[in-house]
Amino acid sequence: MTELDWSEILLRLGVATLAGSAIGLNRDLHGNPIGLKTLGIVGLSTATVVLLALQLSEPGKVVDATSRVIQGILTGIGFLGAGVIVHESDRFRVRGLTSAACTFLAACLGIVCGAGQWKIVAVALGLAFMVLTVGRRIEHQVHRMFGGKSEPDQDHRQT
């Protein structure tokens, strides 16, 4: 792979940071324990490592080296997601699954930004905000239609 110039590095890392931060802002606005700074850093850090893997790999081994880096990132990000989910509670309720999923998404977007795949970033970010914005309303309607709990988010925050 040819060495990236400063503008391409800034673009890839900047978009990864902004994408993660945007998802984090959604979490922050819904009062969740993970927010703009945390997910911005997740996006930035994953893009940074992918860029490094792309720059250091030999031309014939780009896929293999990058693949190992991505596998390591996705394994490690699970620990951050688990930290969002685990809460002490006397009612043994699971909370924070959506925020943990958003942590994973921010990491994935960072990986894709690091690889410079802008169309994938745009579509994934658009779909993510669609799900985060209208998903709760759809859940409420489905629960009302099929006789489920009227407030599906009482037991686990899906905001």
MIMAR-138189 format. One record per residue (C-alpha): residue in three letters; x, y, z. Coordinates in steps of 0.5 Angstrom, whole numbers, padded with zeros to 4 digits, always signed. Example, Ala and Ser with C-alpha at 12.3 -4.5 7.8 and 13.67 -1.06 7.14 Angstrom:
<lumkols>
ALA+0025-0009+0016
SER+0027-0002+0014
</lumkols>
This chain:
<lumkols>
MET+0000+0000+0000
THR+0003+0007-0002
GLU+0004+0012+0004
LEU-0002+0016+0006
ASP-0001+0024+0006
TRP-0003+0028+0011
SER-0010+0030+0009
GLU-0012+0023+0008
ILE-0010+0021+0015
LEU-0014+0027+0018
LEU-0020+0025+0013
ARG-0020+0018+0016
LEU-0019+0019+0023
GLY-0023+0026+0023
VAL-0029+0022+0020
ALA-0028+0016+0025
THR-0028+0021+0031
LEU-0034+0025+0028
ALA-0038+0018+0027
GLY-0037+0015+0034
SER-0038+0022+0037
ALA-0045+0023+0034
ILE-0047+0016+0036
GLY-0044+0018+0043
LEU-0048+0024+0043
ASN-0055+0020+0042
ARG-0053+0016+0048
ASP-0051+0022+0052
LEU-0058+0025+0050
HIS-0062+0019+0053
GLY-0058+0019+0059
ASN-0054+0013+0058
PRO-0047+0012+0062
ILE-0043+0012+0055
GLY-0043+0018+0051
LEU-0040+0023+0046
LYS-0033+0023+0048
THR-0032+0015+0050
LEU-0035+0013+0043
GLY-0031+0019+0039
ILE-0025+0016+0042
VAL-0027+0009+0040
GLY-0028+0011+0033
LEU-0021+0015+0033
SER-0017+0009+0036
THR-0020+0004+0032
ALA-0019+0008+0026
THR-0012+0009+0028
VAL-0010+0002+0029
VAL-0013+0000+0022
LEU-0009+0006+0019
LEU-0002+0003+0022
ALA-0004-0004+0020
LEU-0005-0002+0013
GLN+0001+0003+0013
LEU+0006-0003+0016
SER+0003-0009+0012
GLU+0007-0011+0006
PRO+0003-0010-0001
GLY+0002-0018-0002
LYS+0000-0018+0006
VAL-0005-0013+0007
VAL-0011-0017+0008
ASP-0008-0022+0013
ALA-0005-0016+0017
THR-0011-0012+0017
SER-0015-0018+0018
ARG-0011-0020+0025
VAL-0012-0012+0027
ILE-0019-0012+0026
GLN-0020-0019+0030
GLY-0016-0016+0036
ILE-0020-0010+0036
LEU-0027-0013+0036
THR-0025-0018+0041
GLY-0022-0013+0046
ILE-0028-0008+0045
GLY-0033-0013+0048
PHE-0030-0011+0055
LEU-0032-0004+0054
GLY-0039-0006+0052
ALA-0039-0011+0058
GLY-0037-0005+0062
VAL-0043-0001+0060
ILE-0048-0007+0061
VAL-0046-0009+0068
HIS-0049-0005+0073
GLU-0051-0007+0081
SER-0058-0008+0082
ASP-0063-0011+0087
ARG-0067-0013+0081
PHE-0063-0016+0077
ARG-0064-0013+0071
VAL-0060-0012+0064
ARG-0059-0005+0062
GLY-0054-0002+0057
LEU-0055-0007+0051
THR-0056-0001+0046
SER-0050+0003+0049
ALA-0046-0003+0048
ALA-0048-0005+0041
CYS-0047+0003+0040
THR-0040+0002+0043
PHE-0039-0004+0038
LEU-0042+0000+0032
ALA-0037+0006+0034
ALA-0031+0001+0033
CYS-0033-0002+0027
LEU-0034+0005+0024
GLY-0027+0007+0026
ILE-0025+0001+0022
VAL-0028+0002+0016
CYS-0026+0010+0016
GLY-0019+0007+0017
ALA-0020+0003+0011
GLY-0022+0009+0007
GLN-0029+0006+0005
TRP-0033+0012+0005
LYS-0040+0009+0002
ILE-0040+0004+0007
VAL-0039+0009+0013
ALA-0045+0014+0010
VAL-0050+0008+0009
ALA-0048+0005+0016
LEU-0048+0011+0020
GLY-0055+0013+0016
LEU-0058+0006+0018
ALA-0056+0007+0025
PHE-0059+0013+0026
MET-0065+0011+0023
VAL-0066+0005+0028
LEU-0064+0009+0034
THR-0069+0015+0032
VAL-0075+0011+0030
GLY-0073+0004+0033
ARG-0076+0006+0040
ARG-0083+0008+0037
ILE-0083+0002+0033
GLU-0082-0003+0039
HIS-0088+0001+0043
GLN-0093+0000+0037
VAL-0091-0007+0036
HIS-0092-0008+0044
ARG-0099-0005+0043
MET-0101-0009+0037
PHE-0099-0016+0040
GLY-0101-0015+0047
GLY-0094-0014+0050
LYS-0092-0010+0056
SER-0094-0002+0054
GLU-0087+0000+0056
PRO-0082-0005+0053
ASP-0076+0000+0056
GLN-0078-0001+0063
ASP-0074-0007+0064
HIS-0068-0006+0059
ARG-0066+0001+0057
GLN-0067+0001+0049
THR-0066+0008+0048
</lumkols>
